Amino acid sequence: MPEETAVYTHGHHESVLRSHTWRTAANSAAYLLGALKPHMRILDIGCGPGTITADLAALVPEGHVTGLDRAPGVLAQARETAEARGLANVDFSTGDVHALDFPDDTFCVVHAHQVLQHVGDPVQALREMRRVCKPTGYVAVRDVDYASMTWYPLSEPMDAWLDVYRRVARANGGEPDAGRRLRSWALQAGFTDVVSTAGTWCYSTPEERTWWSELWADRTLVSEYADRAVEGGHATHEELRGFSEAWREWGAREDGWFAMLHGEILCRA
């Protein structure tokens, strides 16, 4: 069976995890929550530091949640998150979404948030998610669409940042504009019952602008993404410093506004 061939563009620098730990079931998986039942067994793929995983575990108190991530290092933080909340119905393990190490028909829900944009074969990943999901269960996926990102005031350096990011992500084997492709990928994977929706994140208050701009200013300079941008010839260190400064300038603007669109699919297995 195929194995992962793409490279995770962001890596797990503190500036990346700063973003990931903000995510909750409410702000990142609202389209799924109405389908959850207390007894369900859930697989959370690409769980990262485990904040969404922990929320899902709290929502299925009679069930169980397994958080899965390819990077073993981040799972220590995920376990700490679950332990701090006193959750006993959750466990964590490593694995590859292209070849899941679970029997057929294991889970009531298979969930992946911001995962398929980073994998080498998203259709194969969805086939595997479908395989391990019970026939009456749900496969739930949400991914951003980078081309949909928009902001004000307009900024040529931020336009250049977005162009560089998308080029780096594709050079790493991923698809940064995954959100618009989710329904198509699901149909190719064999799903016939697919509900497609969209969700947004928006940053406009002073606190939101400061948080969002500073994490991207840092990520643009010191994360694995920055290393790959330079090593791949997509940007120079000087250009990355310019992008970082543009992020900080945007974050300081009283009229600053930033929004992004996410594609969502809820598929019956």
C-alpha positions, 0 to 999 in steps of 0.5 A: 500500500502507498506510504506518505511521500509528501513533506509536512510544510510547516513542521512543529516549530513553536510558532506552528503549535501556537496556531494549532493549540488555538483550534477547538472542535467548536472553531474547527469542526462545527460541521461535524458536531451535530452527528456525534453521539455519546457512545461513538468511537472516533479516529482523529487523524493529524491530531497534533497537540490534541486540542480538537482530540480532547474536545471530541473525547469530551463530547463522546463520554461513553465512547473513545477517541484515538488521536493519530499523528505522523510526528511522534514528538508532538504526541507528548503535548497531546497526551498532556492536553488530555491528562490536564482535562481529566479525559480517560477515553482517549489515546494517541499513536503514530501512523500514516493516513495512506496505510492506517494500522486499524482493521476495517470498520473500526470507527464510528467517525474518522476525522481529519483537520488540515491534513489532506493538503499536506499528503502525497495522495489525498484520494488514497488517504480518503480510501483508507479513512473510508475503510476503517470507518463503520458502514453507518459512520462518518468520514469528516474532513476540513482543509483550508484553501490558501488561494482564498486567503484575503486581507486588508489593507492590501500588501504586495509583500503579503501577496508575495508571501502567499505565492511563495507559500503555495509554491513551497507546499506544492514542491513538498508534494502537497496541495495548498488549495485543498479546500475546493478539491475535497468533494472531488477527492471524496468522489474519486475515493468511492464515496457516494453520500457527500455533504459539502460545506464551507467554514471561515476563520476571520481575524479582525480584533486587535488581539486576533490581529496581534496573535495571527500576525506574530505567529506568521511573522515568526513562522516565516523566519524560523520554522521548517517552512522557512528552511524549505523556502530557502533551500528550495530556491523559492525565497531568500532570507532577505525576502523572508524577512520582508514578508515577516515585517509585512505581517507585523505591519499588517497586525499593527493596523487598526483597520486590519482584517484577514479571512480564509475559507475552508472546504468541509466534507461529511461523508457517509462511509 
